[in-house]
Amino acid sequence: MNFYPQTFLQALLIGIPIVILQYPLLLLKKNWFYKTFIYFLSMLVFLFTLGVSFYLKDTVVHTQSFSITEMIKSGIITLILGQFFGGFFAFLIIVYINWALKDILFDTTG
């Protein structure tokens, strides 16, 4: 069985609630730096949760013994690798776009 469609669905099921939960936070302030910070935190939460879900899926499939420390380790490893292999660079691009278009997209007074 192909691994990628299942992983994409798993990432989608994790990402949708994070986007829904971050939306009220984005409406609190119109500051571009605040919105960029919320975006970065939601990306970290997504990567950590994806790593935890990988561990849980692997534990269920291979009937391994459950370990909370291994679950957290899997989340942290996925978070670090996700940041190293593109997450940080994508974040820098988003920051630059937000900063360049801040006068058009955001109210910089608040």
Secondary structure, 3 states (H helix, E strand, C coil): CCHHHHHHHHHHHHHHHHHHHHHHHHHHCCCHHHHHHHHHHHHHHHHHHHHHHHHHHHHHHHCCCCCHHHHHHHHHHHHHHHHHHHHHHHHHHHHHHHHHCHHHHCCCCC
